[in-house]
Amino acid sequence: MEKHIHLEKVQVECKGVTLFKNFTFDFLEGTDVCLIGLEGCGKSTLLSCIQGSTSFKGEILKEASCQVVLSRLCVDETIFNHLAYTTLSSEEKKLVDDFLKLSSYQYVISKLNETFQVRLAILDALLCHPKFLFIDDVLSSFTQREKQELFTFIKHLGITLFYVTSNMEDVLFFEYLIVMGSEGILMEGATQGVLLQERILKRLGFSLPFFVDLSLQLQSYDLLDHVILNGKELMNDLWKLD
Amino acid sequence: MEIRLKDYIKPGEVTAFVHCPSNFYKFKNNRSISYITDEIFHQNISVQKYLEKRIEKFSLEKFDRACQMVQLDENICFRNVSKLSRTEMKKLRLIEALLLNSETLVFVNFEQGFYEKSRNYYQKLLLKLTKYGKAIVVFSDDLTFLMGLVKKFYFVNENQCLLTDFYDDRLYECIPMPPLIEFVKLLRSHGLSMEKYVETKEILKAIYRSVQSGEHL
């Protein structure tokens, strides 16, 4: 049976401000979820509740292990020392090698670029062998290709991903999308279905991913009759190439 | 190498730097320059207390006006600075800069965490501030945000500061390429007549014209 992490009527109150009133959601093993949300609605706070570092009202039921990545790793020690590399099992060493693809682990972490520091924070989480991984909006320095590779890597490990982002292009990597406001969940469902609620999303202040937006606008010019998410495909369709 | 901001900035203009490592510029606290960074507040005090410590002759009236300007609820003055969300912290830093009336405002990765509506709002606000003679400096690798602010910007590469535009291929060896630029580059590489567009509505019109005129690949 699929394991899940269940949030029941979770909310945080802080000096008269209530965040995500009664947030209820079932994270199911195998279903990767992306979350976007209005500024200040408590996306990061929700993750810290799941992590256990913020107190909340309601209930969080964890049937499987989970890890939360809220920020990059920036410490003044080498990767080798930080990971205690010599103590890792051969399986874990392989995971580290495959994930970092570095020839040396003697780099001092605080001297690395932001992308590497984020990768190391995620690696720390992966080495705890979670079934669920929650990642906050920390991938802004990654290219779309690097993000794709990262998500594929995590998926191959059999880990279910929950990702919070402010980059609308990222939502296309995920099959399920949640839109959150200060009152809790505003919209949720299959990503493409939610994105097609264009007017509501724009009224809330979100943009659409570039190709979804372009496709919809081309539809209004009668140049296209469906949404295309890939530049080459769109070019071929518009200029009628096979 | 270290950037000497005064060599690049002008009052009344937005100057942007892309791919700039943090050790490339130094934050020198100075009354005439305010830095709006994404550093987290750790102080256990209210917003009002924080601002009273930082700003001489702090007035709630001016604070309310600044809150309106940065789209922040004025009731925030009673909240603890360390409990604010990341975007609220950035807005508070901007309020502080506005209340200090600094001549130069330096934004470091300011747009991160904001969605379209707010990003558009802040693009307009930054441009508006230039009309009051402020020098606006933006450090960011988010070219989609910069597209609404500048036509050219400085690309910091191999210890050089190069003035360039959004279609410079060297950029994309270092930072993510916006999908719009990638698409226009693809169309141009197939011989379609596309200018170096930076807005969706421009590319939309160009596609319409191209398809209607029967242009072929």
Interface residues (C-beta under 8 A of the other chain):
Chain A: C14 K15 V17 I36 L38 E39 G40 G42 S44 T45 N113 D137 S140 S141 F142 T143 Q144 S166 M168 E169 K202 L204 G205 F206 S207 P209 F210 F211 D213 L214 Q217 L218 Y221 L223 G231 K232 L234 M235 L238 W239 L241
Chain B: P21 F78 R79 N80 K83 L84 S85 R86 T87 E88 N109 Q112 G113 F114 Y115 E116 K117 S118 D141 D142 I175 P176 M177 P178 P179 L180 E182 F183 L186 L187 H190 L192 T200 I203 L204 I207 Y208 S210 V211 E215 H216 L217
